[in-house]
Amino acid sequence: MRFSSLSLALSGLATVASALNPIEVVGNKFFNKDGSQFFLKGVAYQLRPHDPLIDTDQCQRDASLMKELGVNSIRVYHVDASANHDGCMKAFDDAGIYLLIDLDTFDTYILPSNLHWNQTQHDLYADVMDTFQKYDNVLGFFVGNENIAHKEDSIAAPFIKAAARDMKAYRDKKNYRKIPIGYSAADIVELRPMLQNYLACGGDSADIVDFFALNSYSWCDPANYKTSSYDMLESYAKDFPVPIFFSETGCNQPGPRLFEDQDAVFGKDMINDWSGSIIYEWIQEENHYGLISYGPSGGDATNTDVEGGFTRKGTPTPVSPDFNNLKSKWATIKPTGVHKTDVDPKTLTTPACPTSTSGGWWGIEGNVRLPSLGETMAGTFTSVPSATADSQPQDKDPKDDKGKDGKDGKDDKGKDKDKNAASKDMHITILGSSIAAVILIAAVAL
């Protein structure tokens, strides 16, 4: 809903006043308004399945404790585009916290078992963007989360890329701020680094993601840079053309969590290429990844604030010792990075589009034609030449602008993604799909 100038004046601008300035992407990094580099110190935040950003009082309580923890960003998986979010967005803004928001909803996921990218999906993604683009503390949008999680699923990659392309085009057509649009991937060894390279390949800045994020649980204390395979993740991220960061991390096996991976993420080995991390997750649930709790588990089932046996509202109480471990760790980490004026996007080039390998997980052969709006999947993809005229992922003038073997919805450290109220992963509905003898055909999938 857009407010008239008169109504804004009468409300004292209370709903639009912003303490934070928008974050900007230049090259493969995020930057503050003053030109300093921005690094994410975030937490995943989804108290309830459909929207945690509609209860202003709860957001204020949580934002206050997040500020104490050292949080500067949160990730929200599901929102209701028709709801009013002014109170919560202001609460987080006042606490110095940016938000990354998923555009998809429970019924608009791009599923490998039923592949299509249609007008209905597009418009519902756009509704979320329309609702949140006005807030300066929106850091970015995701077009998907772990849509590709099985050997047969890589066929979904062109549809994910098409969604990013079309949402970027919609953003620009509406003259919105250039809020970056990206994808959050499961960290699966068999897809490294093909998926991240595919989403950034082809040479046409209009077709690639604005950032790439990884849900990784491969660092389980005690571990180190090499045993966790972070050294491999860094090798794949070296000089990546768009920002890359961890959109979920924080293995809890064997526990308690020490968060020693944060030293690596913000340390000399990775800081030049990675833009920080988001810890999974804020609320304590059955999977025991929570940093806080609103009360003991197994609450009164008749209480509307209890879902799945866990209280979803109230005074957040730190889970010991994980909360303090992370607080202490982040307090010692003060990355500076580089200044925006020292970044030259022209030195970055998009990667080559990966080719399929016999028997491997990656089944897309090179720079295939992306599906247009209304196309559905019924076959193999064909390659098209890479663009050459627009070889940079950024605009020429920036001012114009689980665990490592995470399969079947779980990582090899036992993170059960379905044991949370958000039910943010749709992998349980994916039955798999064959990529044999199929071609892209035009079909209205409404």
ROTORTOR-192134 format. One line per field, with one value per residue (C-alpha): residue number from 1; residue in three letters; x, y, z. Coordinates in nm, 3 decimals, decimal comma. Last residue first. Layout:
N
num <- NUM|...
residu <- Ala|...
c1 <- X|...
c2 <- Y|...
c3 <- Z|...
! end
This chain:
446
num <- 446|445|444|443|442|441|440|439|438|437|436|435|434|433|432|431|430|429|428|427|426|425|424|423|422|421|420|419|418|417|416|415|414|413|412|411|410|409|408|407|406|405|404|403|402|401|400|399|398|397|396|395|394|393|392|391|390|389|388|387|386|385|384|383|382|381|380|379|378|377|376|375|374|373|372|371|370|369|368|367|366|365|364|363|362|361|360|359|358|357|356|355|354|353|352|351|350|349|348|347|346|345|344|343|342|341|340|339|338|337|336|335|334|333|332|331|330|329|328|327|326|325|324|323|322|321|320|319|318|317|316|315|314|313|312|311|310|309|308|307|306|305|304|303|302|301|300|299|298|297|296|295|294|293|292|291|290|289|288|287|286|285|284|283|282|281|280|279|278|277|276|275|274|273|272|271|270|269|268|267|266|265|264|263|262|261|260|259|258|257|256|255|254|253|252|251|250|249|248|247|246|245|244|243|242|241|240|239|238|237|236|235|234|233|232|231|230|229|228|227|226|225|224|223|222|221|220|219|218|217|216|215|214|213|212|211|210|209|208|207|206|205|204|203|202|201|200|199|198|197|196|195|194|193|192|191|190|189|188|187|186|185|184|183|182|181|180|179|178|177|176|175|174|173|172|171|170|169|168|167|166|165|164|163|162|161|160|159|158|157|156|155|154|153|152|151|150|149|148|147|146|145|144|143|142|141|140|139|138|137|136|135|134|133|132|131|130|129|128|127|126|125|124|123|122|121|120|119|118|117|116|115|114|113|112|111|110|109|108|107|106|105|104|103|102|101|100|99|98|97|96|95|94|93|92|91|90|89|88|87|86|85|84|83|82|81|80|79|78|77|76|75|74|73|72|71|70|69|68|67|66|65|64|63|62|61|60|59|58|57|56|55|54|53|52|51|50|49|48|47|46|45|44|43|42|41|40|39|38|37|36|35|34|33|32|31|30|29|28|27|26|25|24|23|22|21|20|19|18|17|16|15|14|13|12|11|10|9|8|7|6|5|4|3|2|1
residu <- Leu|Ala|Val|Ala|Ala|Ile|Leu|Ile|Val|Ala|Ala|Ile|Ser|Ser|Gly|Leu|Ile|Thr|Ile|His|Met|Asp|Lys|Ser|Ala|Ala|Asn|Lys|Asp|Lys|Asp|Lys|Gly|Lys|Asp|Asp|Lys|Gly|Asp|Lys|Gly|Asp|Lys|Gly|Lys|Asp|Asp|Lys|Pro|Asp|Lys|Asp|Gln|Pro|Gln|Ser|Asp|Ala|Thr|Ala|Ser|Pro|Val|Ser|Thr|Phe|Thr|Gly|Ala|Met|Thr|Glu|Gly|Leu|Ser|Pro|Leu|Arg|Val|Asn|Gly|Glu|Ile|Gly|Trp|Trp|Gly|Gly|Ser|Thr|Ser|Thr|Pro|Cys|Ala|Pro|Thr|Thr|Leu|Thr|Lys|Pro|Asp|Val|Asp|Thr|Lys|His|Val|Gly|Thr|Pro|Lys|Ile|Thr|Ala|Trp|Lys|Ser|Lys|Leu|Asn|Asn|Phe|Asp|Pro|Ser|Val|Pro|Thr|Pro|Thr|Gly|Lys|Arg|Thr|Phe|Gly|Gly|Glu|Val|Asp|Thr|Asn|Thr|Ala|Asp|Gly|Gly|Ser|Pro|Gly|Tyr|Ser|Ile|Leu|Gly|Tyr|His|Asn|Glu|Glu|Gln|Ile|Trp|Glu|Tyr|Ile|Ile|Ser|Gly|Ser|Trp|Asp|Asn|Ile|Met|Asp|Lys|Gly|Phe|Val|Ala|Asp|Gln|Asp|Glu|Phe|Leu|Arg|Pro|Gly|Pro|Gln|Asn|Cys|Gly|Thr|Glu|Ser|Phe|Phe|Ile|Pro|Val|Pro|Phe|Asp|Lys|Ala|Tyr|Ser|Glu|Leu|Met|Asp|Tyr|Ser|Ser|Thr|Lys|Tyr|Asn|Ala|Pro|Asp|Cys|Trp|Ser|Tyr|Ser|Asn|Leu|Ala|Phe|Phe|Asp|Val|Ile|Asp|Ala|Ser|Asp|Gly|Gly|Cys|Ala|Leu|Tyr|Asn|Gln|Leu|Met|Pro|Arg|Leu|Glu|Val|Ile|Asp|Ala|Ala|Ser|Tyr|Gly|Ile|Pro|Ile|Lys|Arg|Tyr|Asn|Lys|Lys|Asp|Arg|Tyr|Ala|Lys|Met|Asp|Arg|Ala|Ala|Ala|Lys|Ile|Phe|Pro|Ala|Ala|Ile|Ser|Asp|Glu|Lys|His|Ala|Ile|Asn|Glu|Asn|Gly|Val|Phe|Phe|Gly|Leu|Val|Asn|Asp|Tyr|Lys|Gln|Phe|Thr|Asp|Met|Val|Asp|Ala|Tyr|Leu|Asp|His|Gln|Thr|Gln|Asn|Trp|His|Leu|Asn|Ser|Pro|Leu|Ile|Tyr|Thr|Asp|Phe|Thr|Asp|Leu|Asp|Ile|Leu|Leu|Tyr|Ile|Gly|Ala|Asp|Asp|Phe|Ala|Lys|Met|Cys|Gly|Asp|His|Asn|Ala|Ser|Ala|Asp|Val|His|Tyr|Val|Arg|Ile|Ser|Asn|Val|Gly|Leu|Glu|Lys|Met|Leu|Ser|Ala|Asp|Arg|Gln|Cys|Gln|Asp|Thr|Asp|Ile|Leu|Pro|Asp|His|Pro|Arg|Leu|Gln|Tyr|Ala|Val|Gly|Lys|Leu|Phe|Phe|Gln|Ser|Gly|Asp|Lys|Asn|Phe|Phe|Lys|Asn|Gly|Val|Val|Glu|Ile|Pro|Asn|Leu|Ala|Ser|Ala|Val|Thr|Ala|Leu|Gly|Ser|Leu|Ala|Leu|Ser|Leu|Ser|Ser|Phe|Arg|Met
c1 <- -0,136|0,140|0,111|0,335|0,639|0,864|1,201|1,317|1,324|1,482|1,621|1,613|1,404|1,231|1,252|0,973|0,999|0,736|0,968|1,215|0,987|1,217|1,085|0,882|0,866|0,767|1,089|1,172|1,164|1,526|1,662|2,026|2,183|2,549|2,546|2,297|1,925|1,662|1,739|2,109|2,347|2,690|2,896|2,689|2,407|2,190|2,285|2,552|2,733|2,805|2,889|2,620|2,754|2,778|3,041|3,073|2,803|2,897|3,021|2,712|2,768|2,646|2,328|2,304|2,002|1,806|1,659|1,287|0,938|0,980|0,727|0,730|0,499|0,764|1,061|1,286|1,659|1,852|2,135|2,483|2,659|2,501|2,283|2,285|2,503|2,472|2,719|2,667|2,812|2,921|2,726|2,894|2,960|2,905|3,236|3,269|3,167|3,452|3,572|3,838|3,570|3,404|3,688|3,684|3,910|3,645|3,415|3,663|3,805|3,748|3,719|3,633|3,570|3,564|3,627|3,269|3,148|3,304|3,179|2,822|2,844|2,958|2,709|2,418|2,548|2,609|2,331|2,016|1,942|1,590|1,358|1,060|0,738|0,622|0,668|0,642|0,752|0,554|0,503|0,325|0,262|0,151|-0,207|-0,209|-0,436|-0,135|0,006|0,383|0,600|0,924|1,018|0,986|1,057|1,395|1,708|2,004|1,810|1,968|1,810|1,632|1,306|1,296|1,491|1,435|1,713|1,873|2,089|2,371|2,394|2,742|2,988|3,073|3,317|3,589|3,860|3,756|3,825|4,184|4,260|3,976|3,606|3,485|3,774|3,720|3,347|3,413|3,503|3,133|3,178|2,852|2,784|2,776|2,853|2,720|2,547|2,661|2,635|2,565|2,285|2,295|2,676|2,808|2,891|2,888|2,901|3,182|3,356|3,720|3,795|3,464|3,545|3,881|3,711|3,463|3,754|3,939|3,613|3,631|3,570|3,890|4,081|3,982|3,956|3,724|3,621|3,356|3,141|3,227|3,040|2,706|2,663|2,366|2,530|2,453|2,500|2,455|2,314|2,202|2,263|2,042|2,050|2,428|2,477|2,813|2,678|2,768|2,659|2,386|2,592|2,902|2,711|2,553|2,872|3,100|3,030|2,719|2,844|2,965|2,623|2,601|2,233|2,185|2,041|1,971|2,003|1,833|2,009|1,793|1,851|1,613|1,280|1,220|0,921|1,082|1,408|1,250|1,049|1,364|1,545|1,245|1,253|1,621|1,609|1,313|1,492|1,795|1,576|1,413|1,752|1,865|1,563|1,724|1,982|1,728|1,798|2,085|1,889|1,882|1,812|1,540|1,769|1,615|1,475|1,429|1,607|1,573|1,827|1,940|1,602|1,692|1,584|1,223|1,019|1,111|0,925|0,563|0,628|0,893|0,652|0,385|0,641|0,706|0,329|0,314|0,597|0,456|0,117|0,275|0,461|0,796|0,751|0,904|0,693|0,932|1,219|1,008|1,018|0,836|0,517|0,278|0,467|0,583|0,871|1,025|1,265|1,371|1,712|1,678|1,905|1,953|2,074|1,845|1,626|1,594|1,489|1,210|1,121|1,074|0,868|0,631|0,596|0,519|0,150|0,019|-0,070|0,275|0,262|0,618|0,825|1,197|1,325|1,701|1,845|2,116|2,337|2,348|2,595|2,429|2,320|2,158|1,981|1,847|1,685|1,564|1,386|1,189|1,105|1,002|0,772|0,604|0,567|0,399|0,371|0,726|0,734|0,525|0,386|0,533|0,595|0,912|1,118|1,449|1,782|2,066|2,317|2,662|2,680|2,978|2,946|3,246|3,299|3,189|3,004|2,670|2,760|2,900|2,838|3,101|3,150|3,165|2,968|2,652|2,486|2,338|2,056|2,100|1,981|1,798|1,483|1,163|0,893|0,628|0,663|0,649|0,457|0,138|-0,030|0,259|0,251|-0,122|-0,079|0,199|-0,017|0,073|0,135|0,000
c2 <- -2,140|-2,329|-2,180|-2,392|-2,323|-2,624|-2,693|-3,039|-3,381|-3,713|-3,808|-3,551|-3,763|-3,609|-3,640|-3,685|-3,338|-3,277|-3,345|-3,104|-2,809|-2,640|-2,356|-2,565|-2,240|-2,423|-2,621|-2,988|-3,013|-2,906|-3,197|-3,108|-3,450|-3,372|-3,519|-3,258|-3,310|-3,228|-3,535|-3,456|-3,211|-3,361|-3,060|-3,000|-2,940|0,101|0,376|0,463|0,144|0,291|0,013|-0,201|-0,510|-0,867|-0,772|-0,930|-0,729|-0,732|-1,090|-1,298|-1,671|-1,873|-2,076|-2,431|-2,658|-2,785|-3,130|-3,193|-3,118|-2,827|-2,546|-2,208|-1,927|-1,658|-1,742|-2,036|-1,962|-2,076|-2,301|-2,174|-2,505|-2,848|-2,869|-3,210|-3,153|-3,444|-3,667|-3,992|-3,848|-3,492|-3,182|-2,861|-2,559|-2,205|-2,021|-1,775|-1,408|-1,162|-0,921|-0,656|-0,428|-0,415|-0,188|-0,169|0,078|0,350|0,120|0,093|-0,244|-0,492|-0,364|-0,674|-0,639|-0,986|-1,005|-0,915|-1,173|-1,454|-1,333|-1,300|-1,636|-1,814|-1,616|-1,740|-2,097|-2,147|-2,129|-2,049|-1,679|-1,591|-1,409|-1,255|-1,369|-1,540|-1,863|-2,118|-2,460|-2,786|-2,762|-2,433|-2,255|-1,890|-1,999|-2,174|-2,479|-2,705|-2,596|-2,598|-2,899|-2,706|-2,462|-2,088|-1,818|-1,966|-1,813|-1,916|-2,201|-2,488|-2,761|-2,942|-2,945|-2,568|-2,289|-1,956|-1,749|-1,992|-2,078|-1,824|-1,592|-1,532|-1,278|-1,116|-1,373|-1,305|-1,093|-1,208|-1,575|-1,663|-1,349|-1,398|-1,306|-1,646|-1,822|-1,669|-1,727|-2,099|-2,105|-2,080|-2,264|-2,458|-2,686|-2,923|-3,250|-3,145|-2,808|-2,694|-2,315|-2,199|-2,059|-1,783|-1,806|-1,533|-1,454|-1,113|-1,114|-1,182|-1,461|-1,357|-1,668|-1,823|-2,174|-2,175|-2,041|-2,328|-2,569|-2,417|-2,428|-2,807|-2,844|-3,044|-2,766|-2,450|-2,628|-2,851|-2,914|-2,805|-2,887|-2,687|-2,860|-2,704|-2,494|-2,303|-2,101|-1,760|-1,615|-1,248|-1,031|-1,341|-1,356|-1,280|-0,901|-0,893|-1,091|-1,273|-1,626|-1,734|-1,622|-1,879|-2,145|-2,075|-2,117|-2,439|-2,591|-2,529|-2,761|-2,956|-3,299|-3,159|-3,027|-2,699|-2,619|-2,301|-1,958|-1,747|-1,381|-1,047|-0,724|-0,421|-0,181|0,081|0,055|0,210|-0,020|-0,145|-0,200|-0,419|-0,608|-0,674|-0,797|-1,019|-1,155|-1,242|-1,396|-1,611|-1,713|-1,820|-2,035|-2,182|-2,251|-2,429|-2,660|-2,928|-2,960|-3,162|-3,522|-3,575|-3,425|-3,092|-2,819|-2,590|-2,516|-2,172|-1,965|-1,624|-1,455|-1,080|-0,830|-0,581|-0,445|-0,179|0,107|-0,011|0,082|-0,240|-0,451|-0,461|-0,434|-0,707|-0,941|-0,872|-0,925|-1,281|-1,336|-1,187|-1,401|-1,721|-1,656|-1,551|-1,878|-2,042|-2,415|-2,738|-2,990|-3,238|-2,987|-2,751|-2,374|-2,275|-2,071|-2,250|-2,211|-1,863|-1,731|-1,388|-1,480|-1,182|-1,055|-0,797|-0,527|-0,460|-0,138|-0,172|0,116|-0,053|-0,376|-0,204|0,004|-0,308|-0,463|-0,168|-0,106|-0,466|-0,440|-0,760|-0,825|-0,953|-1,224|-1,329|-1,648|-1,719|-1,424|-1,372|-1,134|-0,870|-0,661|-0,899|-0,823|-1,029|-0,714|-0,589|-0,922|-0,878|-0,546|-0,674|-0,964|-0,749|-0,494|-0,768|-0,915|-0,579|-0,516|-0,848|-0,854|-0,951|-1,321|-1,419|-1,751|-2,036|-1,864|-1,755|-1,732|-1,554|-1,683|-1,492|-1,244|-1,097|-0,983|-0,778|-0,427|-0,257|0,112|0,355|0,596|0,465|0,113|-0,137|-0,498|-0,679|-0,862|-0,557|-0,281|-0,378|-0,109|-0,120|0,126|0,379|0,293|0,515|0,522|0,721|0,553|0,452|0,745|1,004|1,226|1,035|1,347|1,416|1,063|1,087|1,408|1,277|0,978|0,635|0,340|0,000
c3 <- -1,504|-1,676|-2,023|-2,235|-2,447|-2,477|-2,324|-2,416|-2,245|-2,336|-1,995|-1,720|-1,486|-1,189|-0,815|-0,565|-0,426|-0,162|0,129|-0,027|0,026|0,270|0,479|0,714|0,914|1,228|1,239|1,218|0,841|0,795|0,997|1,055|1,107|1,049|0,699|0,592|0,566|0,305|0,098|0,067|0,235|0,176|0,275|0,575|0,435|-1,029|-1,171|-0,917|-1,011|-1,355|-1,597|-1,439|-1,270|-1,401|-1,656|-2,001|-2,170|-2,537|-2,520|-2,452|-2,426|-2,723|-2,672|-2,545|-2,561|-2,265|-2,241|-2,192|-2,073|-1,842|-1,846|-2,010|-1,905|-1,855|-2,073|-2,009|-2,013|-2,317|-2,211|-2,134|-2,083|-2,072|-1,763|-1,592|-1,285|-1,046|-1,226|-1,414|-1,733|-1,676|-1,763|-1,869|-1,651|-1,783|-1,782|-1,499|-1,520|-1,523|-1,257|-1,324|-1,468|-1,126|-1,001|-0,623|-0,440|-0,435|-0,241|0,044|0,137|0,416|0,772|0,970|1,344|1,496|1,871|1,964|1,709|1,910|2,246|2,121|1,946|2,261|2,466|2,259|2,235|2,608|2,700|2,506|2,552|2,671|2,431|2,613|2,454|2,137|1,946|2,227|2,110|2,088|1,714|1,758|2,087|2,090|2,022|2,360|2,341|2,290|2,626|2,591|2,510|2,500|2,774|2,711|2,456|2,365|2,217|2,000|1,845|1,653|1,862|1,575|1,771|1,794|1,963|1,787|1,625|1,379|1,185|1,175|0,875|0,736|0,604|0,272|0,134|-0,124|0,039|0,385|0,317|0,411|0,612|0,858|0,857|0,739|0,912|1,255|1,209|1,170|1,537|1,617|1,949|1,933|2,225|2,058|1,877|1,634|1,628|1,282|1,248|0,894|0,681|0,418|0,400|0,171|-0,191|-0,356|-0,737|-0,988|-0,791|-0,751|-0,541|-0,436|-0,560|-0,381|-0,068|-0,063|-0,099|0,197|0,389|0,353|0,729|0,765|0,586|0,772|1,105|1,298|1,658|1,610|1,309|0,996|0,711|0,789|0,475|0,338|0,059|-0,089|-0,437|-0,523|-0,801|-0,992|-1,364|-1,662|-1,686|-1,637|-1,958|-1,954|-1,953|-1,603|-1,255|-1,184|-1,360|-1,151|-0,825|-0,949|-1,086|-0,789|-0,617|-0,711|-0,604|-0,273|-0,179|0,009|-0,028|-0,225|-0,145|-0,455|-0,547|-0,600|-0,508|-0,424|-0,710|-0,571|-0,746|-1,085|-1,146|-1,467|-1,278|-1,013|-1,275|-1,479|-1,169|-1,091|-1,446|-1,442|-1,095|-1,196|-1,514|-1,310|-1,090|-1,401|-1,561|-1,240|-1,209|-1,427|-1,147|-0,949|-1,052|-0,807|-0,521|-0,335|-0,591|-0,460|-0,164|-0,109|-0,393|-0,548|-0,255|-0,196|-0,064|0,198|0,302|0,556|0,329|0,337|0,031|-0,152|0,104|-0,016|-0,389|-0,362|-0,188|-0,450|-0,726|-0,607|-0,619|-0,969|-1,102|-0,956|-1,114|-1,442|-1,480|-1,419|-1,451|-1,330|-1,146|-0,984|-0,989|-0,776|-0,816|-0,501|-0,545|-0,307|0,020|-0,076|-0,282|-0,246|0,033|0,243|0,349|0,625|0,768|1,140|1,302|1,605|1,489|1,151|1,319|1,508|1,201|0,991|1,267|1,295|0,921|0,832|0,743|0,586|0,221|0,123|0,387|0,458|0,439|0,471|0,677|0,700|0,957|0,948|1,179|1,476|1,757|2,030|2,214|1,893|1,861|2,215|2,125|1,788|1,957|2,198|1,928|1,686|1,947|2,009|1,636|1,557|1,175|1,074|1,167|0,862|0,734|0,935|1,266|1,443|1,125|1,180|1,048|1,212|1,071|1,095|0,733|0,618|0,476|0,318|0,386|0,114|0,344|0,214|0,323|0,076|-0,027|-0,233|-0,562|-0,786|-0,623|-0,437|-0,229|0,122|0,189|0,470|0,819|1,067|0,859|0,900|0,691|0,940|1,175|0,898|1,137|1,065|0,932|0,697|0,565|0,512|0,317|0,099|0,009|0,136|-0,095|0,000
! end
